[in-house]
Amino acid sequence: MNQSQTQVDSSPSQEIQFESDVTVSLVKSSASDADVIWAARVSTAGERSQESINQDAKAASGLINFLMRERHGTPFEHSVMTFYVKAPIFVWREHMRHRTASYNEESGRYRVLEPVFYVPAEDRKLVQVGKPGAYVFEAGTNEQYQIARKEYEEACTQSYHAYQRMLDAGIAREVARGVLPVTIYSSAYVTMNSRGLMNFLSLRLKSEGAKFPSYPQREIEMVAEKYESIFAELMPITYRSFVDNGRVSP
């Protein structure tokens, strides 16, 4: 077991787990730089734009950069990716504010939720310094980290035991889940096109090269970092143009 995951006994059949990471994996995609080219060229070439479907995108990298720079966004909507994401519920609350994605999440009404909870890793900055709208986070002391971890683990363990007791008493899952904290992990399929993904990255990932600075909560930034890695591999020319133009969503 690595340092980011510990276990606390819950019952003979269940062990409460504490993790400090998120899961993002690509399920399927129809996404390439070439998609941007034929989608853009239909405006001037009509049906002849279909000749670009299998075109080498490197030959039209200038077109992709033009579209990005001038913020002609719709050609980027024809590249679609579906991800499997596992993250704490408090991360999902932020994620689902992005209405450019489609979601299907596991349901606490229809299944017993697994006892897996988030706890901050040792390198997670704990102390907020400054006023609202003008603050930074700084590393906590070892004592602060130990306090945070202890309180997380005790609260989550207590709440999951309460959840189990209600289930054992025959109380419906949709009622019993109400005692669980937002640190519990939930999983979902997330589908979005590259334009929506770039919007997500522009807001949820802090970067020195961004034209408009963003200050995301660290836990959703962890999701964004994994999205970005996959996006960069699937659509390298589009991704590079996105970065070179200040990480502004077209």
ZIBELRA-V767280 format. One record per pair of residues at least 24 apart in sequence whose C-alpha atoms are under 10 Angstrom apart, sorted by the first residue. I is the first residue (numbers start at 1). GAP is how many residues later the second one is. D is the distance in whole Angstrom. If there is no record, write none. Layout:
i = [I:I]
gap = [GAP:GAP]
d = [D:D]
This chain:
i = [3:3:4:4:4:4:4:5:5:5:5:5:6:6:7:7:8:8:8:9:10:10:10:10:10:10:11:11:14:14:14:15:15:15:15:16:16:16:16:16:16:16:16:16:17:17:17:17:17:17:17:17:17:17:18:18:18:18:18:18:18:18:18:18:18:18:18:18:19:19:19:19:19:19:19:19:19:19:20:20:20:20:20:20:20:20:20:20:21:21:21:21:21:21:21:21:21:21:22:22:22:22:22:22:22:22:22:22:22:22:22:23:23:23:23:23:23:23:23:23:24:24:24:24:24:24:24:24:24:24:24:24:24:24:24:24:25:25:25:25:25:25:25:25:25:26:26:26:26:26:26:26:26:26:26:26:26:27:27:27:27:27:27:27:27:28:28:28:28:28:28:29:29:29:29:29:29:29:29:29:30:30:30:30:30:30:30:31:31:31:31:31:31:31:31:31:31:31:32:32:32:32:32:32:32:32:32:32:32:32:32:33:33:33:33:33:33:33:33:33:33:33:33:33:34:34:34:34:34:34:34:34:34:35:35:35:35:35:35:35:36:36:36:36:36:36:36:36:36:36:36:36:36:36:36:37:37:37:37:37:37:38:38:39:39:39:39:39:39:40:40:40:40:40:40:40:40:41:42:57:57:57:57:58:58:60:61:61:61:61:62:62:64:64:64:64:65:65:65:65:65:65:65:65:66:67:67:67:68:68:68:68:68:68:68:68:68:68:68:69:69:69:69:69:69:69:69:70:70:71:71:71:71:72:72:73:73:73:73:73:74:74:74:75:75:75:76:76:76:76:76:76:76:76:77:77:77:77:77:77:78:78:78:78:79:79:79:79:79:79:80:80:80:80:80:80:80:81:81:81:81:81:81:81:81:81:82:82:82:82:82:83:83:83:83:83:83:83:84:84:84:84:84:85:85:85:85:85:85:85:85:85:86:86:86:86:86:86:87:87:87:87:87:87:87:87:87:87:87:87:87:88:88:88:88:88:88:88:88:88:88:88:88:88:89:89:89:89:89:89:89:89:89:90:90:90:90:90:90:90:90:90:91:91:91:91:91:91:91:91:91:91:91:92:92:92:92:92:92:93:93:94:94:94:94:95:95:95:95:95:95:96:97:98:98:98:98:98:99:99:99:100:100:100:100:100:100:100:100:101:101:101:101:101:101:101:101:102:102:102:102:102:102:103:103:103:103:103:104:104:104:104:104:105:105:105:105:105:106:106:106:106:107:107:107:107:107:108:108:108:108:108:108:108:109:109:109:109:109:109:110:110:110:111:111:112:112:112:112:112:112:112:113:113:113:113:113:113:113:113:114:114:114:114:115:115:115:115:115:115:115:115:116:116:116:116:116:116:117:117:117:117:117:117:117:117:117:117:117:117:118:118:118:118:118:118:118:118:118:119:119:119:119:119:119:119:119:119:120:120:120:120:120:120:121:121:121:122:122:124:124:125:133:135:136:137:137:152:152:155:155:156:156:156:156:156:160:194:194:194:194:194:194:195:195:196:196:197:197:197:197:197:198:198:198:198:198:198:198:198:198:198:198:198:199:199:199:199:200:200:200:200:201:201:201:201:201:201:202:202:202:202:202:202:203:203:203:205:207:207:207:208:209:209:209:209:209:210:210:210:210:210:210:210:211:211:211:211:211:211:212:212:212:213:213]
gap = [118:119:114:115:116:117:118:111:112:113:114:116:113:147:109:146:145:146:149:148:105:147:148:150:151:154:150:153:100:101:150:99:100:101:142:98:99:100:101:137:140:141:144:145:97:98:99:100:101:102:136:139:140:167:97:98:99:100:101:102:131:134:135:138:139:165:166:167:68:69:97:98:99:100:101:102:165:166:67:68:97:98:99:100:101:102:104:199:65:66:67:97:98:99:100:198:201:202:63:64:65:66:69:96:163:165:197:198:200:201:204:60:61:62:63:64:164:199:200:203:59:60:61:62:63:163:164:165:166:198:199:200:201:202:203:206:57:58:59:60:61:164:201:202:205:55:56:57:58:59:163:164:165:200:201:204:205:54:55:56:57:58:162:163:164:52:53:54:55:56:163:50:51:52:53:54:162:163:164:205:48:49:50:51:52:163:204:45:46:47:48:49:50:162:163:200:203:204:25:44:46:47:48:162:199:201:202:203:204:205:206:24:25:27:28:31:43:46:201:202:203:204:205:206:24:25:26:27:30:45:201:203:204:40:41:42:43:44:45:200:24:25:27:28:31:37:38:39:40:41:42:43:158:199:202:24:26:27:30:38:39:37:40:35:36:37:38:39:40:24:27:32:33:34:35:36:38:34:33:178:179:180:181:178:179:177:176:177:179:180:175:179:173:174:177:178:172:173:174:175:176:177:179:180:175:171:174:183:170:171:173:174:175:176:177:179:180:181:182:172:173:175:176:177:179:180:181:175:180:174:177:178:179:177:178:121:122:123:176:177:120:121:176:119:120:175:117:118:119:120:121:122:162:174:115:116:117:118:119:120:114:115:116:117:113:114:115:116:155:156:111:112:113:114:115:116:117:109:110:111:112:113:116:149:150:153:107:108:109:110:111:105:106:107:108:109:144:147:103:104:105:106:107:100:101:102:103:104:105:138:141:142:99:100:101:102:103:137:29:30:31:96:97:98:99:100:101:132:133:135:136:28:29:30:31:93:94:95:96:97:98:99:131:132:28:29:92:93:94:95:96:97:98:28:91:92:93:94:95:96:129:130:91:92:94:95:126:127:128:129:130:131:132:90:93:94:95:96:128:89:127:110:122:123:126:95:105:109:125:128:129:94:103:98:99:101:102:105:93:97:101:91:92:93:95:96:97:99:100:88:89:90:91:92:95:96:99:86:87:88:89:90:91:85:86:87:88:89:83:84:85:86:87:81:82:83:84:85:80:81:82:83:66:67:79:80:81:65:66:67:68:69:70:78:63:64:65:66:67:68:62:63:64:62:63:51:52:55:61:62:64:65:47:50:60:64:67:71:72:73:46:70:71:72:41:42:45:46:48:65:69:70:40:44:67:68:69:70:35:36:39:40:43:63:64:65:66:67:68:69:31:34:35:38:64:65:66:67:101:29:30:31:32:33:34:37:64:65:25:28:29:32:98:99:24:27:28:24:27:94:95:93:82:80:79:80:81:29:31:25:26:24:25:26:27:28:24:37:41:44:45:55:56:54:55:53:54:27:30:31:34:52:26:29:30:33:40:41:44:45:49:50:51:52:48:49:50:51:24:27:28:49:24:26:27:46:47:48:40:41:44:45:46:47:44:45:46:42:36:39:40:38:34:35:36:37:38:32:33:34:35:36:37:38:32:33:34:35:36:37:34:35:36:33:34]
d = [8:9:10:8:8:6:8:10:10:9:9:9:10:10:9:9:8:9:8:9:9:7:9:8:7:9:9:9:9:8:10:9:7:9:10:8:5:6:8:9:8:7:8:10:9:6:5:6:8:10:9:10:9:10:9:6:5:6:6:9:10:9:8:9:10:10:9:10:10:10:7:6:5:6:8:8:10:9:10:10:8:6:5:6:5:9:9:9:9:8:9:8:9:9:8:8:8:9:7:6:5:8:10:9:9:10:8:9:7:7:9:10:8:5:5:7:9:9:8:8:7:6:5:7:9:10:10:10:10:9:7:9:9:6:7:9:9:6:5:7:9:10:8:8:8:7:6:5:6:9:10:10:10:10:9:7:10:8:6:5:6:10:8:9:10:9:6:5:7:10:9:8:6:4:6:9:9:10:9:9:8:6:5:6:9:9:9:9:10:8:4:5:7:8:8:9:7:7:9:10:9:6:9:9:10:9:6:5:8:9:9:6:9:9:9:8:9:8:8:5:7:6:6:9:9:10:9:10:9:9:9:10:10:8:8:9:6:6:10:10:10:10:9:7:9:10:9:5:6:8:7:7:10:10:8:9:7:7:10:7:9:8:10:8:5:8:9:7:10:9:8:9:10:8:5:9:10:9:10:10:10:8:10:10:8:10:7:8:10:9:10:9:8:7:7:10:8:8:10:9:5:8:9:8:9:10:9:8:8:10:7:7:10:10:7:10:8:8:6:8:8:9:6:9:9:10:8:10:8:10:8:7:4:10:6:10:7:10:8:5:10:8:8:9:8:10:7:6:5:9:10:9:9:8:9:5:6:5:8:10:10:7:8:9:8:5:6:8:10:9:7:6:4:6:9:9:9:8:6:6:6:8:9:10:9:9:7:6:4:7:9:8:6:5:6:9:9:10:7:6:5:6:9:10:8:6:6:6:7:8:10:10:6:6:4:7:9:9:10:9:8:9:8:5:6:6:9:9:9:10:8:9:7:6:10:9:7:5:5:4:6:8:9:9:10:9:8:5:6:6:6:6:9:10:9:5:6:8:9:10:9:9:9:9:9:9:9:10:7:6:9:10:9:9:9:8:9:9:8:9:10:10:10:9:8:10:9:9:7:9:10:10:10:8:9:9:7:10:10:9:10:9:7:8:9:5:8:9:9:10:6:6:5:8:7:8:9:10:8:6:5:6:10:7:6:5:7:9:9:5:5:7:9:7:6:4:6:9:7:6:6:9:10:9:9:9:10:6:6:9:9:7:10:9:8:5:4:8:9:8:9:7:8:7:9:10:9:9:7:9:10:9:9:9:9:8:9:9:9:8:9:8:8:9:9:9:7:10:10:10:7:8:9:10:9:6:6:9:9:8:7:9:10:10:9:9:5:4:6:9:10:8:9:9:9:5:6:7:10:8:6:9:10:6:8:10:8:10:8:8:7:9:10:9:8:10:9:9:9:8:9:9:10:10:9:10:10:10:9:9:8:7:7:10:8:8:9:8:9:9:9:9:10:7:7:8:9:9:8:9:8:9:10:10:9:9:10:9:8:10:8:8:5:8:9:8:5:8:7:9:10:8:8:8:7:8:9:8:9:10:9:6:6:7:9:9:9:10:10:9:9:9:7:8:9:6:7:10:8:9:8:5:5:7:10:10:8:5:7:7:8:8:8:10:10]
